[in-house]
């Protein structure tokens, strides 16, 4: 089961889109803390767009990519 990020509807794992609002199922995240000294550095974050590590405050790899583009 997965829960829609927009409307909080529970959906079957076999569904690729939310049955309530139609947005696509979130793709697995590869976002993690960018600080190699953080003990949570290698843990994948649930939120693929999380900007900062909740344990050490460093930028996540997602946010670092965005910042590097500017």
C-alpha positions, 0 to 999 in steps of 0.5 A: 500500500502507498499513501498519496502525497496530495490527498492522503488516500491509501492506494494498492501497491499495484496502482500506479496512480492515486485512485482519488486524485490521479497523481502518479505514485511517487518513485523510490527516493535516492535522496540522502544526507550529503554530509559523509560525517553524519551517522545517517549519511547512507540512509535513504530519505522517504521524502525525495524532495527533503532539503535538509537532514533532520539529524545534522542539518546538512543539505540533502543530495536533492537540495545540493543538486538544486543549489549546484544548478543555480 
